Amino acid sequence: MELTLIRSFVAVAELGHVTRAALRLHISQPALSAQIKTLEGLLDLELFERRPSGMTLTPAGQRLFAEAQKVLSAAQAFRNEARSIKGDVAGVVTVGTVSDPEFIRVAQLMSAAVERHPRLEIRFHHEVSGAAFQKVRDGELDASFYYGELEHPSVAATPLREITYRIVAPSAWQERIAPASWSDIAGEPWVMTPPISTHHQIASGLFQRHGITPTKVVEADDEFVVSSLVEAGLGLGLMREDLAQESAARGSICLWRDVRLTTMLKFIHLHERGSEPAIGAVGDIVREVWALRAQRKRPKPRLRQVQIA
């Protein structure tokens, strides 16, 4: 039995959808459907229940799923051992980026990768945070930086650092919003990223917790456009705390209350691909770059209580 059929079975089982599995495997949807039918014919078993919402494992499929994962893991271990004998890490790894390159330390990552693995090519693709997670889950990206609360059984995540956001407004609004209540700021225009982004989800969670809904929302394609539109006077928004403090010091924006919203920056990839030499090498370098930076510049302990909205 070909490994291709088993790999297709596992992809559909994990994602529950032929279209997403086809994207992960880089094949067409009809070709993947044909492979599943071929496997079911070889085994003389029905592995999936076909539903309008997707594909669900049958009892027989559930029993074979764990065994199929073991087969793929053994095959990957075999390939990895062969590569380790050669002592060479080579290939192309596509990595999603979020936020700004300096904040996620792209330059340090590339510098270490070039020095340590000259035959390893890393291709960076800037993504909206939520889209980055989906593309890793579906196999469109090999790995990615990500911040937010999304989780999936097939996705492994390495926490890197906490990210804090502040509520900011145009500097000219200082006197106007200083005494404002939550209901008052709901009446002000807000600048927000698209719903798929973690930035948007953080803001929406804030509104829900305080029972408010902005009366007017201006949509911007990423959080740096949000910052520029807030500075230009179009409305309130969320800004990363380090950037908010810099902008406030320049007089470009003002901060509303001492409200802090936190999330976690992570490095993610599929569990099943973590043992691949190229992806494993990138993951190792990411962890080392962040660990080295933490040793060189340790944050001072916080002595005051932080208010979480």
Summary of the structure (lengths in Angstrom):
residues: 309
radius of gyration: 23.2
end to end distance: 55.5
largest distance: 73.7
contacts: 937
relative contact order: 0.13
helix: 50%
strand: 23%
